[in-house]
C-alpha cells in the first residue's frame, strides 16, 4: 500500500471512529493492525529493557512471517488477514452494540 495509502487509510478509520462517538470501535476496526505492529514492539521492548526473549522463532511484522516462513503469497496474506479482520470486526461490533 505504501506510506501515503496507509496514512490515508488510518486517517479514514480515525475519522469514522470519531464520528461514531464510541472510541472502542478502534479496537474492532484495527485489531489486526495492532497485533501486526504491536507484537513486534512488545518483542523489542521486552528484549531491550527486561532482557526477556519471546517469540524468537517468529518474524515481525506478522505478515512478513506468514509470507516468508509459511510460503504464502502477498495476495494470500492480504486476503486471509482481511477475512480475519472482517470476522473480528463483526464480532466486536455485535458485542459493542448488543451491550449498549
N, C-alpha and C positions, 0 to 999 in steps of 0.2 A: 504494500500500500504506500509506503514511503512516509516521509516526515509530514508533508503537507496533508495527505489524506488522513493520517492517524490523528493529527491535531484537529482537523475538521470534524472527524467522527467523535472525538472526545468532547468537542465543543457542543455538538448536536446532542449527545447524550446528556451533558450537563444542563443544557437549556431545557430539555424535556423533563428532567428531574425537577428543576426549579419551577417549571410551570405546573407540574403535578402537585406540588406542595408537600410531598412526602419524601423526606431525604433518604429513607431506607430503600427506595426504589433503585438507587445507585447500586446497591448490592445485587439486585435482581438483574439489572441490565449490564453490569460489568463484572460479574463474578469470574469469568474465565480470564479477563484481563488482569484482575487482581491476583489470581492464582498463578498465571503465567509470569508476571513480573515480580510479585511479592515473594514467592518461594525462593527465587534467586537472591533477592535482597536479604531474606532471612538466612539463607545458607552463608552468604558472605559475612553478615553481621555476627552470626554465631561463631564462625571460624576466626574472624579477626579479634573480636572483643572477649569471647568466652573460651576460645581455643577448643571448641567442640566441632568435630567433623560429622556432619549429617549429609545424607543424600550424595555420598561420594561417587556412586555409580550412575547418577542422573545428571544429564547436561541441562543447563538452564540458558535461555528460556526454554520452557517445556515444549513448545512447538518444534524447536530445533532438535531436541532429544527424540521426539517421535519421528522426525524426518530422517535423522542420521542412524539412530540405533534400531528403529523398528522397520526402516525401509519404506516409510510412507512417502508418497509424492507430495509436493506442496498443495496440490488440489485436494488430496485425501485429508491432509491435516486441516485445511480450511473447512471442508465440508463436515468432518467429524467434530471439530471444535464448534462449528456453527450449530450443528444438531444438539450438541451437549448444552450450549448456551441457551438455545430456544427452550429446551426442556427445563432447565433451571429457572429461566425467566417465567415460564408459565406456572411452574410450581410455586415460586416465591410470590408472584403477583396474586395467585389464588389464595395463598396464606395471608398476605397483607390485606387484601380486600375482604376476605372472609372474617378476619379479626375485627376490622372496622365496622 
